[in-house]
Amino acid sequence: MVTREQFGSKIKHIREKKHFTVRQTALQGNFSSAYLSQIENGNKNIPKVDTLYRIAKGLRISKDEILHLAGITSHMPAHQTNVDLGQQFTDNNLLLSFEGKPLSPEYREAILSILRTLPDATE
């Protein structure tokens, strides 16, 4: 799991490597420079996906790369992207959300119960 401090540090490293200022990056991505500064310093949580995409635009990196930096995806080939939902819902270190709202342990268990009732998938 990527912490907000790790994410902010990675964002700052990319920005500085490209010789972009905080202001330039924020203008390119259409968000405030104060917000970017707070992210880089680990004072804000990792943003929602739509905001991550704006940060990616500001840094001129791909959407896939920003999602990877945020710990949302890995750079595995498409044929190896199998995700075990059971493991995802039982991993309490993983922040799961729906429509920007975190899923409570009760909701996680309810969803897991529903998944367990589904017939086995066949190929």
C-alpha positions as CSV (number, residue, x, y, z in Angstrom):
1,M,0.0,0.0,0.0
2,V,1.3,3.4,-0.9
3,T,1.1,6.0,1.9
4,R,0.2,9.6,1.1
5,E,3.8,10.6,2.1
6,Q,5.3,8.2,-0.4
7,F,2.9,9.3,-3.1
8,G,3.7,13.0,-2.5
9,S,7.4,12.3,-2.6
10,K,7.1,10.5,-5.9
11,I,5.0,13.3,-7.4
12,K,7.5,15.9,-6.2
13,H,10.4,13.8,-7.6
14,I,8.8,13.6,-11.1
15,R,7.9,17.3,-11.1
16,E,11.5,18.3,-10.1
17,K,13.1,15.9,-12.6
18,K,11.1,17.6,-15.3
19,H,12.1,21.0,-14.0
20,F,8.4,22.1,-13.6
21,T,7.5,24.5,-10.8
22,V,4.5,23.7,-8.5
23,R,2.7,26.6,-10.2
24,Q,3.4,25.4,-13.8
25,T,2.2,21.9,-12.9
26,A,-0.9,23.1,-11.2
27,L,-1.8,25.4,-14.1
28,Q,-1.3,22.5,-16.6
29,G,-3.6,20.2,-14.6
30,N,-6.2,22.9,-13.6
31,F,-5.8,22.7,-9.8
32,S,-4.3,25.0,-7.2
33,S,-0.6,25.1,-6.5
34,A,-1.4,25.0,-2.8
35,Y,-3.2,21.7,-3.3
36,L,-0.3,20.2,-5.1
37,S,2.1,21.5,-2.5
38,Q,0.0,19.8,0.2
39,I,0.0,16.5,-1.7
40,E,3.8,16.7,-2.3
41,N,4.4,17.3,1.5
42,G,2.1,14.4,2.5
43,N,-0.5,16.6,4.0
44,K,-3.3,15.4,1.8
45,N,-4.6,11.9,1.1
46,I,-4.1,10.3,-2.2
47,P,-6.7,12.0,-4.4
48,K,-9.6,10.4,-6.2
49,V,-9.0,9.1,-9.7
50,D,-10.4,12.1,-11.6
51,T,-8.0,14.3,-9.6
52,L,-5.1,11.9,-10.2
53,Y,-5.7,12.3,-13.9
54,R,-5.5,16.1,-13.6
55,I,-2.2,15.7,-11.7
56,A,-1.0,13.4,-14.5
57,K,-1.9,16.0,-17.1
58,G,0.0,18.6,-15.1
59,L,3.1,16.4,-14.8
60,R,2.7,15.2,-18.4
61,I,2.7,11.6,-17.5
62,S,0.2,8.8,-18.5
63,K,-2.9,8.0,-16.6
64,D,-1.5,4.5,-16.1
65,E,1.6,5.9,-14.5
66,I,-0.2,8.1,-12.0
67,L,-2.5,5.2,-11.0
68,H,0.6,3.1,-10.5
69,L,2.2,5.8,-8.3
70,A,-0.9,6.0,-6.2
71,G,-0.9,2.2,-5.7
72,I,-4.1,1.7,-7.6
73,T,-2.7,-0.4,-10.4
74,S,0.4,-2.3,-11.2
75,H,2.3,-2.3,-14.5
76,M,1.6,-6.0,-15.1
77,P,0.8,-7.1,-18.7
78,A,-2.9,-7.3,-19.5
79,H,-2.9,-11.1,-19.5
80,Q,-1.7,-11.1,-15.8
81,T,-4.1,-8.6,-14.3
82,N,-6.3,-11.2,-12.4
83,V,-7.4,-9.6,-9.1
84,D,-8.8,-11.8,-6.4
85,L,-11.8,-9.7,-5.0
86,G,-11.9,-11.9,-1.9
87,Q,-8.4,-10.9,-1.0
88,Q,-9.1,-7.3,-1.8
89,F,-12.2,-7.2,0.5
90,T,-10.4,-9.0,3.4
91,D,-7.2,-6.9,3.3
92,N,-7.8,-4.2,5.9
93,N,-4.7,-2.4,4.9
94,L,-6.3,-1.7,1.5
95,L,-8.5,1.4,1.3
96,L,-11.5,0.4,-0.8
97,S,-14.0,3.0,-1.9
98,F,-17.1,3.4,-4.0
99,E,-18.0,6.7,-5.6
100,G,-15.4,8.4,-3.5
101,K,-16.7,7.0,-0.2
102,P,-14.7,4.5,1.8
103,L,-16.3,1.1,2.3
104,S,-16.8,0.3,6.0
105,P,-15.9,-3.2,7.3
106,E,-19.6,-4.0,7.4
107,Y,-20.0,-3.1,3.7
108,R,-16.9,-5.1,2.8
109,E,-18.3,-8.2,4.5
110,A,-21.7,-7.7,2.9
111,I,-20.2,-7.5,-0.6
112,L,-18.0,-10.5,0.2
113,S,-21.1,-12.5,1.3
114,I,-22.8,-11.6,-2.0
115,L,-19.7,-12.7,-4.0
116,R,-19.6,-16.0,-2.2
117,T,-23.1,-16.8,-3.4
118,L,-22.2,-16.4,-7.1
119,P,-21.6,-19.6,-9.0
120,D,-18.0,-20.5,-9.8
121,A,-16.7,-18.8,-13.0
122,T,-15.8,-21.1,-15.8
123,E,-13.5,-20.3,-18.7
